[in-house]
């Protein structure tokens, strides 16, 4: 679908994810009591510690075209910010939460291969981050790496929609 006209891409995505978009619209119109914990402003993405920055560096591909470096950095910052937002959501709802993703750089465990966040010492969450495309109304797809697809039923997916266009304007480091 990479070389298809934009209108066709939008149509296919709307049809394929119609149920998802209907649920999002229904949720937007609801009075969900915890909305303040999931609609955090973009500022929360900026509070990264040294481990967060090291993790983002670890994720950065070896080669990125010069004109795509800021876009790639923004995408990775968006992904890490989504993990932090999910962690914050569960913490604010009284759960014991452990950041497993950061184990990739701290080497505390290999659990980061299975998921990103551990809730109440047992539930693993894999955070999937969708972003609005910078030049269209098409959304990035949720991609689950093959090694995570084979992990069994013990990991749940947490989906986050992130504002990458805001981040592209802010990113000058990593």
Order of alpha helices (4+ residues) and beta strands (2+ residues): alpha-alpha-alpha-alpha-alpha-beta-alpha-beta-beta-alpha-beta-alpha
